């Protein structure tokens, strides 16, 4: 049977009997589990942006999870990279973090380099042996497998890119969305300048979930950064007028009535 390469979250089998968990409402318990799964999926290391949390679970649930224990509530207020939000209690102690993934990836890279060096130091084999070796060579495991408990040695490039900029490498082939898809400072600055009013975290979550659910050729992109830019532009175009900036509303207002005459409350102003 093929190895299950899906991502998982860890939960203590006695978690539901913990005093601070037993008293949670159904909505609170569900939000605690969903938030852990969301953070694993989005690789946020337990951080939940306030806007995402309020939109997904609501203010009442947030208040419940941040007050279900006087010293160690399930969530506690936290600021990450200037973004207000909440941190899941002891997330890094129980779940796989970005640092864990990078450590396994680096271990795999070192193992691949060591194998390559060992092959380079061996004597040349007969042509028939080389053909047999090439025929039995298997591709390296994707990133999802490198998150498992076993060490993975990689000899060739994985099909899952680690950068948002390009997908296909030297041959410029399309690939699936990167693991993880990271919104860096430059991308947030671009969004602030080009798509003001768009909720970057919420929109990115929709973007990532959409493309991870896709299969086949439709799920491959050559440049995921450009795809993300276009996704934000589309969301920006759907923003209602009241969510635009004052300057944008003014420009739209002038464009409607003309630059020389504006009617306000039945009175003409020229």
N, C-alpha and C positions, 0 to 999 in steps of 0.2 A: 504494500500500500504506500502511495506517495505521502511524503511528509506534509503535514498540515502547516502551511506557511502564513496563516492568518495571524493578526496581532491580538493579544489577549491582555486583560487587566486581572490583577490578583485581588481577591477578597478573602479575608479570614472566614472560615466556615462557621465561626461563632460570632461573627460581626453583628448579626441580628439580635443577639442576646445581650449585647453591651448596654448598660443602663442608659447611656446618652442616645443610643440608637433605638432602643425599644420604645421610647416615648415619642419618637418622630411620627408625624402624620404620614399617610400613604404618599402624599405629594412630596414631602420632605425626603423620605427614604428613596423614592424613585429619582428625585433630583440628585441625591448624593451618588447613586450608582451611575446615572446618566452623565453627570459631570466628570466622574473618573474615566468613563469610556471616551467622552469627548476629549479630555486632556491627553489620553493615550493616543487617540486618533490624530489629533492636531499637534502632538508633541510639544505641549506648552509646559511640561514639567509641573503640573498641578495648578497652574495659574488660570484663572477665569476672569476675563475682562468684564467689568461691571455692566457694560451695555449688553454683552452677550448673555450674562447671567440673568439680568432683568428681563430680557426679551424671551429667553427660553423657559425660565422657571418662575419669574414673578417676584415682587418685593416681599410678599408674605413668606414664601419659602426661604428666601435669602435671610430674612430676619430670624426664622426658625433655626436654620443651620449655623448661623453665627452666634446663637445664644443657647444652644442645647447643652453646653457645659461651661461653667464659670471660668475655667482655666484652659481647657483644651477643646474648644468647639470644633465641629466638623469642618467648618470654613472659618477663616479669619481675614479681615481686611488686609490688603497688600497692594503695593504699588510696584509695577515692573516696567522698566524703560519709560517711565513717565506716564504710564497708563494705570488708572485706578481699577481695582478689582478685588478678587478674593483668592486665597490660596487654600487648597485642600490639605487638611491636617495630615502630616507625616506621609505625603505622597511619595517622596523620594525613597522612603524606607521600604515601601511595599511595591512600587511600580518601576518599570524600566524607564530611565531618564535619557535625555539626549547625550549626557556624558557617558552612560553605559553603552549606548549605540556607537558613539564615536570610538570608545575604547575597543569594542569588538571589531569595528571596521579597521582600526589601526593594527590590531593583532592579526587580522586576516591579511592585511597588506604586507606586514612584515613576514608572515609565513609564505606568502606568494613570492616575495623577493628572495627569501632564503631558498625556496625550491628552484627558482630560476637560476640562482647562483650555483646551486648544486648541479643542475643539469648542464650548465655551461662548463663546469670543471670536469665532467665525465668524458671518456673517450667516445668517438663517433661509433655508432652502431651500424651494422649492415643495413642496406637500403630496405630489405624485406622487414627488418625489425622496426625501422622508422615508420613504414606504412602501417604495421600493426598497431604501433603506439598512437599514431594519428587517428586511426579508426576508432580507438577506444577512449579518446579524450572526451571528457564531459565538460559542459560549460559550468561557469561558477554559479553559486547560489545567489538569488536576489537578496536585497537588503532585509526583507521580512524574515528570512531564515537566519541572517547574521544576528538578529535580536534574540535568538533562542539561547538556551543554556549551554549548548555545545559550541566549541571553537570552530571557526570556518576559515579555511585557507583559500584565498582567491588567486587565480593565475591569470585571468583575463578580465576585461572590463565588464562590470555588471550592466544589465539592460535598464536598470533604474538610475537615472541621472541624479547627481548630488548638487546640481546647480540649477537655478531657475532660468538662467540665460539661454542655454542651448539644450537641445534634446538629443541630437543624433551624433555628436562627436565629429570625427574626421570625415565620415561619409555623409554627414548631414541628414541622417535618418530621423524620422519622428520617433519619440519614445513616450512612455506613460509619464504622468505627473511626478515630479521628484518626491523622494521620501527623505527628509521632510520638505514640505514647501515652505520656505522661510520668507517672510515679509520683512526686509531689512529697512534701515533708516532712509536709504535713497528712494525706495519704493513708496514709503509713507510720505516723503516729501513730494514725490511726483503726484501722489493722490491728492494731497492737500492743495497743490497748485492747479491741477487739471480736473479734479472731480470733487470740489468742495461740497460738503454736506453728506457725502457717501460714508456709511459706517464701514470702515476698512476691514475690521475684524469680522463682523457679521457677513459681509459680502465675500471675504476670502474663505470663510467656512463653507458657504454655499458653493463657491467655485471649486474648492478641493473635493467636497463630497460628491459633487456632480461628476467630475472627471474621474474620480476613483471608482464610481459606479459604472462608468462606461466600459465597454469591451470592444475588442476588434480594432480595426484600423481607425475608427472614429475617435478612439481614446489616445491616439498618438499625436504629438505636436513637436515641431522643430524648435520653437522658442516659446517656453512657457511664460516668460516675463511679458512678452507681447500679448499672449492670450489673456493673461491677468489684466493688463492695461485695458484691453478691449472689453473685458467683462465689467470693469469698473465704469468705463465710459457708458456702457449700456444701462447700468444701474443709475448713473448720473442723469441720463436723459429721461429716466422714468420718475425722477424726483418731482413731487408736487411743487407748485410755485412758492408756497410758504416756507419751504425748506432751503430755498436758494438764499444766497448772501444778499445784503441790502444793495450792493452795487449791481448784482445781476438783476434784482427786481426792478431797480431803477432803469436799467438798460432796456428791459422788457417793456416797462411802462412807457418809456419814451418811444420805443419802436411801435407801440400800439397807437398812440395818439399823435405822433409827429413831434418834431423838435421845436416847433414855434408856438404851439398852442396846446394846453392841457386843461381838461375840464375836471374840476374838483367840487363835489357837492353842489352841482348846478351852476357854479360860477366859473367863467372862463378866465384863465390866466395866460397872458401872452408874454 
